[in-house]
Amino acid sequence: MDIRVKTLAAPPFNLPSNITDLLANEQAAANVLTVNSIQNPLQKMAVREAFAWSLRNLWIFYVVISALCVVATVFIKKRVLTREHVETKTGVRINPESPPLP
């Protein structure tokens, strides 16, 4: 959205700085309803298209990540877990004079 805010502030849209400040940085997702307060239909459509463009890019990114995860599942090997239990002693000796743990 940061890329598009610069375009929205310039002609032909000329969005006021108070609205572009709300749409910049990480605040864009929190200020989605700001679009409804814009009176000029050209500006309103430009902001909606900027949001759509941003969401499209996120959607493409997450689809690619999901596809990579699906491909990665091909390389998961089947492993049979054993029923044998091995006890492991961990920790720090409380008494320094006590013998070391085996």
Secondary structure, DSSP 8 states (H G I E B T S, - for coil): -HHHHHHHHSTTT---HHHHHHHSGGGTTTTGGGGGG---HHHHHHHHHHHHHHHHHHHHHHHHHHHHHHHHGGG---------------S--SSTTS----
